[in-house]
């Protein structure tokens, strides 16, 4: 099923139709609730830590979307990649081409990369887990542990979060140890032979130490059959598992030490790349056009799981030496070993009799990082402030081989597997880089004691020093050649030795115009760090990309706090935009890429989040984002001409609707969740004007919980869930070239399952 919205009016009509459908269902449920729901409905308070300390969402003057643990369960979100369905409209999450082993993340049209696999370049949306910055795009697809909430901070967060938060930040907060014995365990089974098991164990406090243990595994076969193979997995399969342990020592109310360790295995096979229309290249008879989502590939290919092994340590110290002063330290060390085996492009091969085809990309990324953040949080009459310092050190290296894996017969009607001896396959590229970043920051909120303290002025700033040192070590199986500063041609590694300084200010004025209504205006800046592109033949350094953004917003609650409406409008100017240009190297399996600060841009738009609880137990919510992202023309170093640049993964309009209903029964609790997520098409290449398909994804979950087991104190829940309930299909990535034609990657078909959970 394809759902198309061809213009803004149609999209709005689709949203209104969805609202009407959910409202009709909700009205029926509300009617059944009737007089039984005599309690007063009221939306609960949402606590966030976007300002580095706990605040009420409605009193935090920036645009934030929050998904709690129950929201994630309702949508069956197992990793950040699952947020790619558009459940938070301003946030865009996509795999790096056919690989879900590396994610590209954008917000407000800023940040998404055409190549997320670069050791010496960074993304523009920062991801944090319990205050620790995740330095690489790899490893972000790991299964989520026991999540309390995910906060999505929209717009530049350069003052409090620093580098690489030009588009925004994602802050994942896990549940800490409680010090009270309890267990939460679940098992589930779904189609495509999917199964899941997880357990979360809180141990009772002993000598002021509380311990929490989390374990999980989640596995599924592929959604596209890999035919005519023996012992090979299918396309789009996953195998995720991990363990997390946390110990909290709290000898008194003024000091705590929180240590956490996590280790994860994230195995995935590539998405299947389909050929939608033919280009000029000659195709083998076995390569058929597949304009709709395929269930079986044209030809079978060698596949193996791309495996990400991640582990990390975190130590958070929190000391309150005085009633209005808090000192916090967050120390961490993390390690990543990511293999990336991508053979999803078998259809993008020209036919020659008895010729080799099906480029098999075999890449590895190895990374280690450590960081330290020190915060001083204080309060004084009419003043709240935070000051701090941050240090980050990262070492990354990568390599890649791209042998062909299959061979045609003379007529293209059959094929054989080529033997792969990687010891005889040269490296297309190899590089390494060490990044060091140090910064100091401060922010203060002044509430003058006039007009009953309704005005709040926030001023902040951050100074950051970044340095990157490394080299491009191998190009096409040999030492690279380059021209040095003296115009001499040198054969040898190409060095990278660059440093940059940056200051990011913030000014925010908020006014409480009524007890439940506040408005604000904010100006802030942010940046994405400079670096170099390891797919380049020159490894030429590029500078940071920057944004300066104005935002106005309102946060409101009304109808006795049964309804909440938050809106924001923004306009930002981007400078030194990092643009990728590529060219195919003839007689070689690789292309080359150059990244230059070639463009300027403007991001402007509107965001709205609405929640209403008309009767107790029934909640409707809606989110909407209009994003107008434009980029200037840029100089293409391969063609020596000015070229049009297209913003990546930025639908003009997107929205999400949801309905949640919960009703106590005699011996259980019934709950129902439905959500619908709509999106315009988007560009998926900076140099290709082809738009992806528009999308309409519906997810659902129904559960019967709080079933008490006799005399045990345990409570049981049984649930049914479905993602893409209507089995809608759309190509979320779509590109065109004259030689290849149009090719794309489709969303997953309907997935569904049953889950049982016990808590005690």
SULZILIN-V66095 format. One record per helix or strand. SS is the DSSP state (alpha for helix, beta for strand). FROM is the first residue (numbers start at 1). TO is the last residue. If there is no record, write none. Layout:
# SULZILIN-V66095
SS/FROM/TO
SS/FROM/TO
This chain:
# SULZILIN-V66095
alpha/8/36
beta/47/48
beta/55/56
alpha/57/59
beta/64/68
alpha/69/74
alpha/80/85
beta/91/96
beta/99/107
beta/110/110
beta/125/129
beta/132/133
beta/138/138
beta/147/154
beta/168/174
beta/182/190
beta/194/206
beta/209/220
beta/224/225
beta/235/235
beta/238/252
beta/255/268
beta/274/278
beta/296/296
beta/306/322
beta/325/342
beta/356/380
beta/383/408
beta/415/417
alpha/422/424
beta/429/446
alpha/451/453
beta/455/475
beta/478/478
beta/481/483
beta/489/491
beta/494/514
beta/517/528
beta/531/531
beta/542/542
beta/545/558
beta/563/584
beta/591/615
beta/618/631
beta/634/636
beta/641/643
beta/648/648
beta/653/664
beta/669/679
beta/683/683
beta/691/691
beta/695/708
beta/715/723
beta/731/737
beta/741/746
beta/751/759
